[in-house]
Every structure is written in C-alpha cells, then in structure tokens.
Amino acid sequence: MITEKSCGGVVFTRVGEEIRYVIIRGNNGVYGFPKGHMEPGEGEEQTALREIAEEAGLSVRLLPGFRSVVYHHLHRNGEQRKKRVVYYLAEYSGQTPERQESEVKSIHLMEYAEAMKALTFGNVKRVLMQANEFLSAQ
C-alpha cells in the first residue's frame, strides 16, 4: 500500500470577539482546510505554511502547542493508498483570503457552528472541534 503525507492548517482570524475559520471548497466539491503534499526537503510546518499561502493566499502564524493528525484511505489510479494529514492551528489578520484557482473552487470565512456544518468529513470536523477547544482554553 502506498502512503502519502500532507500538511495544512486550521486557519482563523478574529473579527471583534469572534473567531472565523477559513474553509475551502476544493475543485472536487469537498469542504475542508488548506493542505497539500510535502515537497522534498520540507518539514511539516514549512509545508503547512506553503500550502496555506498557495491555496488561501494568506501569510499566517502557527500557534505553538496544536498539532492534529487524521488518516484517510483512498483509491487513486487503481491503487489503494493511506494518507496522513497533519494540521496546525494558523492565525492571520489584516488580509483577505484569495483562492488558488487551479485547486480551490471557493473560499469561505465561517463561524464555528457554520464551519462544522460545512465540513465534508467527520475526521476533519474533529480537528476543528479540537482547534476550537484549544482556542477557547487560551
């Protein structure tokens, strides 16, 4: 079985007292967070920062102490693959998200409840729940 690894971020900003999360809709119709494959020589955090910049057009700061991993099983080109995705918590301010047209169909800024409804997969919803709890505890 082929194993893949991607990294990305639960990206957020503060609007007044509220937290808004960046939710992307990929060209495949799936709602999730900015993420992508690691390039040779990159570390996890470098990949997350690069992918967030590419897919959402944002320069972010990773918050220390948060790292969440999810696993997917998928079939691609007739082969079964196991994919591990590492998510970091990433904050931005004073910027407007801009989608990467080649990979992202739309980009949204959502409150927690709205984001939980929009996200496609349960394991990604779990990551958002963990991130929201982490932010609430600070």
C-alpha positions as CSV (number, residue, x, y, z in Angstrom):
1,M,0.0,0.0,0.0
2,I,1.3,3.5,-0.9
3,T,1.5,6.0,1.9
4,E,1.1,9.8,1.3
5,K,1.6,12.6,3.7
6,S,0.1,16.1,3.6
7,C,0.2,19.1,5.9
8,G,-2.1,22.1,6.3
9,G,-3.8,24.3,8.7
10,V,-7.0,25.2,10.6
11,V,-6.7,28.8,9.6
12,F,-8.6,31.5,11.6
13,T,-8.8,35.2,12.2
14,R,-10.5,37.2,14.9
15,V,-13.4,39.5,14.0
16,G,-14.1,41.6,17.1
17,E,-14.6,39.0,19.8
18,E,-15.5,36.2,17.4
19,I,-13.2,33.6,15.7
20,R,-13.8,32.9,12.0
21,Y,-12.3,29.9,10.2
22,V,-11.1,29.7,6.6
23,I,-13.0,26.8,4.9
24,I,-12.1,26.0,1.3
25,R,-14.1,24.0,-1.2
26,G,-11.8,22.1,-3.4
27,N,-12.5,21.5,-7.1
28,N,-13.7,18.1,-6.1
29,G,-16.5,19.7,-4.1
30,V,-15.0,18.7,-0.7
31,Y,-15.1,21.3,2.1
32,G,-12.0,21.3,4.3
33,F,-8.9,23.2,5.3
34,P,-5.9,24.3,3.1
35,K,-3.5,21.4,2.9
36,G,-1.2,19.7,0.4
37,H,1.7,17.2,-0.2
38,M,5.1,17.7,1.4
39,E,7.8,18.6,-1.1
40,P,11.3,17.0,-0.8
41,G,13.3,18.7,2.0
42,E,10.3,20.3,3.6
43,G,9.3,19.9,7.2
44,E,5.7,19.6,8.3
45,E,5.4,23.2,9.4
46,Q,7.0,24.5,6.2
47,T,4.6,22.5,4.1
48,A,1.6,23.8,6.1
49,L,2.8,27.4,5.7
50,R,3.4,27.0,2.0
51,E,0.1,25.3,1.3
52,I,-1.9,27.9,3.2
53,A,-0.2,30.6,1.3
54,E,-0.8,28.8,-2.1
55,E,-4.4,27.7,-1.5
56,A,-5.7,30.7,0.5
57,G,-3.3,33.5,-0.3
58,L,-2.5,34.1,3.4
59,S,0.6,34.7,5.4
60,V,-0.1,33.1,8.8
61,R,1.5,32.5,12.2
62,L,1.4,28.9,13.5
63,L,0.2,28.7,17.1
64,P,2.5,26.6,19.3
65,G,1.1,23.6,21.1
66,F,-1.5,22.5,18.5
67,R,-0.9,19.6,16.0
68,S,-3.7,17.2,14.9
69,V,-3.3,14.2,12.6
70,V,-6.0,12.5,10.6
71,Y,-5.9,9.4,8.3
72,H,-7.7,8.7,5.1
73,H,-7.9,5.6,3.0
74,L,-8.4,6.3,-0.7
75,H,-8.1,4.9,-4.1
76,R,-6.1,6.7,-6.8
77,N,-5.1,5.4,-10.2
78,G,-6.4,1.9,-9.3
79,E,-4.2,1.7,-6.2
80,Q,-5.1,1.7,-2.5
81,R,-3.4,4.5,-0.5
82,K,-3.2,5.5,3.1
83,K,-3.0,9.3,3.5
84,R,-1.8,11.0,6.7
85,V,-2.7,14.7,7.1
86,V,-1.1,16.9,9.8
87,Y,-2.9,20.0,10.7
88,Y,-1.6,23.0,12.6
89,L,-3.5,26.0,14.0
90,A,-2.8,29.1,12.0
91,E,-3.8,32.7,12.6
92,Y,-3.8,35.7,10.3
93,S,-5.0,39.2,10.4
94,G,-5.4,42.2,8.1
95,Q,-5.6,40.1,5.0
96,T,-8.3,38.9,2.6
97,P,-8.2,35.2,1.7
98,E,-7.8,34.6,-2.1
99,R,-8.3,31.2,-3.6
100,Q,-5.8,29.3,-5.8
101,E,-8.0,29.0,-8.9
102,S,-6.3,25.7,-10.1
103,E,-7.2,23.8,-6.9
104,V,-9.8,25.8,-4.9
105,K,-13.4,26.3,-6.1
106,S,-14.4,28.7,-3.3
107,I,-13.1,30.0,0.0
108,H,-15.3,31.0,2.9
109,L,-14.9,32.7,6.3
110,M,-17.2,30.9,8.8
111,E,-18.1,30.9,12.5
112,Y,-17.5,27.6,14.3
113,A,-21.1,26.2,14.0
114,E,-21.4,27.1,10.3
115,A,-17.9,25.6,9.6
116,M,-18.9,22.3,11.4
117,K,-22.0,22.0,9.2
118,A,-20.0,22.8,6.0
119,L,-17.0,20.4,6.5
120,T,-17.4,17.2,4.5
121,F,-15.7,14.6,6.6
122,G,-16.1,13.7,10.3
123,N,-12.4,13.4,11.0
124,V,-11.9,17.0,9.7
125,K,-14.8,18.1,11.9
126,R,-13.0,16.5,14.8
127,V,-9.9,18.6,14.0
128,L,-12.0,21.8,14.0
129,M,-13.5,20.8,17.3
130,Q,-10.0,20.3,18.8
131,A,-8.8,23.6,17.4
132,N,-11.8,25.5,18.8
133,E,-11.4,23.9,22.2
134,F,-7.7,24.8,22.1
135,L,-8.5,28.5,21.3
136,S,-11.2,28.6,24.0
137,A,-8.8,27.5,26.6
138,Q,-6.3,30.3,25.9
